[in-house]
Amino acid sequence: MTTDDVIATEELERLNKNLTKVEELTQRLLVAMGSKQRVNPALSGPSQDLYGKAMTAYWQEWVHNPSKILEHQIGFWGKSVTHFVEAQQALAKGKLQAPADPGPKDRRFANPLWDSHPYFNFIKQQYLINATAVQQAVEDIDDLEPVEKKRLRYFARQIVDMMAPTNFFSTNPDALQKAVETDGASLVKGLENLVADLEANNGELVVRLVDDAAFEIGKNIATAKGEVVYRNRMMELIQYGPTTEKVRETPIVLFPPWINKFYILDLKPENSLIRWVVDQGYTLFVVSWVNPDESYADVGLDTYIEEGFLTAIEEAKAITGQAKVNAVGYCIAGTTLALALALMKQQGNASVKSATLFTALTDFSDQGEFTPFLQNDFIDGIEEEIGDTGLLRSFIMARTFSFLRSNDLIYGPAIKSYMMGETPPAFDLLYWNGDGANLPGRMAVQYLRRLCQENKFAEGTFELLGHTLSLKDVSVPLISVACETDHIAAWKDCYRGVQNMGSRSKTFVMSESGHIAGIVNPPTKKKYGHYTNDDLDPLPEDWLKVASYNEGSWWPRWEEWLSKRSGKWVAARSPGDSEHPCLEPAPGSYVKIKARPSNQ
């Protein structure tokens, strides 16, 4: 037996061992999938009405304008036949060389084989032809309401993205090459990753985006020094320790969103907004929201305001001995801060000196990229889900957000983990992204129906705690920071809300980048700039046309604005007081409560 024969035999043995492991993992896979709990099907796709309307409209278009439909259909047929003939000719030449026109660039098709190999190039180009045909078919439908057309575009794109050849092992050259190079070990590792994800999530497939073992809250993430100085069923109030000898008189109370955990603002020292604010000489309080379970089913926005916003403000006032605070709200907490300010205005409560809103929507007249999910069929499904569990479970929200960027947040990570057998990266931002929280049922319905769908706050008809609230009731000096490419809270929608608020002093800043990177943008990075324009009367597009571009982070500009509303310098304050003993070090206990995709 030659050396080559020995090597081949060893490789075959390794391959067979790996295939045996695959059989064992397959049994675990079946068990894990069998534990999956029911999810309302209405949360997985639109009702059949949408497709029924689309088919009817497409048929009507065929009847009234057959030439356009035939033109596009024949064009699709022609491209497909031509493509097939060109591929046959390339194969007949017997040379594995790149076609003269390998097709458009797409990062999913980065492997050179997609261009140089006739088989893979044929698959890629035919997929792109098919994708164009599907998108064109949607555009051919004219007799649909704009909202329905927008939804149809979205779900058609989801189908196109799902059917990409990169998502299937037999047509993914990266996965095939890796399997050969590793004698099938990559397949075993990929299947182990798949089974582990299913087992960790009660049979629900939630693609793990990050190496969870690389992070521990309070150890190497969320490590700013502070103390929990107050706790109730809704939140822990953290007061951060001073890093300067003097601090501004007026404290800051920061309300993060309760969909994810607060430590997005304290991932690591170099990009921590929390640390930066304290270093500028401010007494900073941050709310850490509870991750609710089924016992919170009846908690609504009123509870968040009374036991969260108003309570945190009162406790911060009591600890610092101040009559007013500067309040900050991020995302949904910014929306709710605006509701709280409107309520406080009507109640005669002047405890807030100024307000800062980060990526906060208050006018939902344009639902943006969330339009497909804010129609009755989906919201009805959410209400049914809440009726069963009392909660809008975290994984349902995470899945919805992920599908807005499915190639980046679902298919790409799944290919690397399940087909290539790669370990997810140790990336703090993705760790936070996966650390979601449940939403109380009543609160979720209030938010989706009354704010998102009915836009009652902007319409001046939002009823809460015996008051009818309007954007006009928000009258404190305020600054709003929105982000240019934010797909969750579009900057134009944030701007419209600020326009309609009743404050005499209003400032609007648009940061470059998106919902997270545009906010977590420390000055030391010198990465993203921002736009400013003092005139808030024009339409958003016109505001931007004449806005000034400023290099670097908006943080110093915000601090300059804030310092004018923060009083004189006083001696630095240690966390708590005699009536507010330190309960435990930051980041507290609530932030460590994990959400799971199913009831446990």
ABEGO torsion letter per residue (X at the ends): XBAAAAAAAAAAAAAAAAAAAAAAAAAAAAAAAAABBBBBAAAAEBBAAAAAAAAAAAAAAAAABAAAAAAAAAAAAAAAAAAAAAAAAAAAAGBBBBBABAEBBBAAAABAAAAABAAAAAAAAAAAAAAAAAAAAAAABABBBAAAAAAAAAAAAAAAAAABAAABAAABAAAAAAAAAAGGAAAAAAAAAAAAAAAAAGGBBBBBABBAAABBBGAABGABBBBBABBBAABBBBBBBBABABBBABBBBBBBBAABBAAAABABAAABAAAAAAAAGBBBBBBBBBBBBAAAAABBAAAAAAABAAAAAAAAAAAAGBABBBBBBBEAAAAAAAAAAAAAAAAGBAABABBBBBGBBABAABAEAAAAAABAAAAAAAAAAAAAAGBBBAAAAAAAAAAABAAAAAAAAAAAAAAAGBBBBBBAAAAAAABBBBBBAAAAAAAAAAAAAAGAAAAGABBBGGBBBBAAABABBBBBBBBAABAABBAAAAAAAAAABABABBBBBBBBEBAAAAABBBAAAGABBBBBBABAABBAAAAAAABBBBBEBAAAAAAAAAAAAAEBBBBBBBBEBAABBBABBOAEAAAABBBBABBX
